Amino acid sequence: MSKARSKSEEKRIQILDAAVELFTERGFSNTSMDQIARQAGVSKQTVYSHFGNKEDLFVGAVGCKCAAHAMTPELFEPHLDLHLQLLDIARQFTALLQSREAIQVLRTCMSEAKTYPQLSRLFYDAGPKRLTSMMSQLLAQLDSLGRLRVPDTRFAAVQFLKMVQGELQMQLELNTGEPIADSEHQRYLENCVSMFLRAYAA
């Protein structure tokens, strides 16, 4: 049986849910800790007891979205079927990219890049950099086990994550309104994984 959440954990989740909603709807600059507290149904003091400032809360909200799409360390533990594992990572990663919250947060960071450049760094560290690090660690483990030969694991991690984004990322950023058909997208991910495994075959 799963362990019941404590009241503190429940409130933390309420705060993160409220933060994700408000940050994506109003942007970072136009969202206050007071608004998040009201949205979450908790006191402002409770918000500050969990998150020291708005920047920490933003980082927590980004991490929360990654976890919601299974982009957690467990996904990056070496599995027996490497092809299926890499395909799963590719699918979860692109599903995260397609989520409304991820798209809005990215656009918020881009729109506020000049007035609040720290926001882009916070987003990068909490999302892309963290995922790249987990992917790099997985490749290092696979290299040490002799399952792949990866001389530069971080380089290869960036290659993999950028490759699976493909045309989809540009369509989302530009809001073209013409999403790739799911069957074509899945075929593309399969091809990416096969190509990556051939390139780094032991």
Secondary structure, 3 states (H helix, E strand, C coil): CCCCCCHHHHHHHHHHHHHHHHHHHHCCCCCCHHHHHHHHCCCHHHHHHHCCCHHHHHHHHHHHHHHHCCCCHHHHCCCCCHHHHHHHHHHHHHHHHHCHHHHHHHHHHHHCCCCCHHHHHHHHHHCHHHHHHHHHHHHHHHHHCCCECCCCHHHHHHHHHHHHHHHHHHHHHHCCCCCCCHHHHHHHHHHHHHHHHHHCEC
